Amino acid sequence: MSEIFCDIVPHSEGWMFVSDGVQSPIFPCYQMAVEAAYRHANTEARAHRFLVLREQGLNGRMHALTSHDETTISGGEAAIVH
C-alpha cells in the first residue's frame, strides 16, 4: 500500500488542499477544506492507499492532523486515514 499526503493550505481566496500534486477547489473557510480533504481521504482509502492529512503551521512546516471523527479536528503527530 502506498502513502500519499493531503496538505491543507491557505490560499489568497480561502483554503484548499493539495493531494498527490493536484490542487482542490478553493473553499471559503478552513473547516470546509478539511471536510473536503476527509472526503478525498475516504475515496483514496477505497483505492487501498493510506492518506496523511496535514496542515501548514505558522512556522511554515506541515503538521499532521488527528481526528476522533470527521467533524472534530485537532493538531497532532499522527493522522493516517484508512
N, C-alpha and C positions, 0 to 999 in steps of 0.2 A: 504494500500500500504506500502511496506517495503522500507527502505532506506539502500543503501549499499555505501561503499566508494571505489573509484578507485584512488589509490595513484601512482603518477608518481615519480619514484625514480632513482637515479644514480646507475649504475652498472659498474663494472670494465671494461666492454667492450662497454659501451654506456649508454642507458637509457631503462627503462622498466616501465610497470605499473603493479600494483597488485590490483586485484579486487576480493572481496569475498574469499580471501585466495589463489587465483590462480595467478601465475605469467604469464605475457605475454612473447612473444619472446623478445629478446634484439634488440633495434633499435640503429643505429649508431649516431643519434642526438636527442636532446630534442624535437624538433618540430615534428619529425616523431612519437615519443612516445605519444605526446599529441594528434596528429591527430588519432592515433590508439585507444587511450582511448576514444575520442569522438565517433568514430565508435562503440566501445563497448557500450558506454552510450546510443546511439540510439537503439541498439539491446535490452538493458535492459529496455529502456522506452517502447518498444513494448510489453514487458512482464509485464507492469504495475508496474514497480519498479522505484523509484527515485534513481538516482546515483549522488553522490557528488564527483567531481573531485578535487583532492588535489595534491600539490607538496611539497617536503621536502625543507624547508628553510635552510639557512646557520647555523641557531641555532639548527637544528635537528628536529624542530617542523613541523607538517603538516599544510599547509595553503591552503584554498580553492582557486580555480581558478575561474575567471569570464570570460565571453566571449560575445562579441556582435555578433560574428558569429564564425564559426568553424576555421577560419584562423587567427583571431586576439585574442591573449590571453594576459591577464594582471593579476597581483596579485589582490586579493580582499577578501572580507569577506564571500560572499555567492556564491555558484556555484552548484545549484541543477539543473541537466539536466533532463528534462522530455518531 
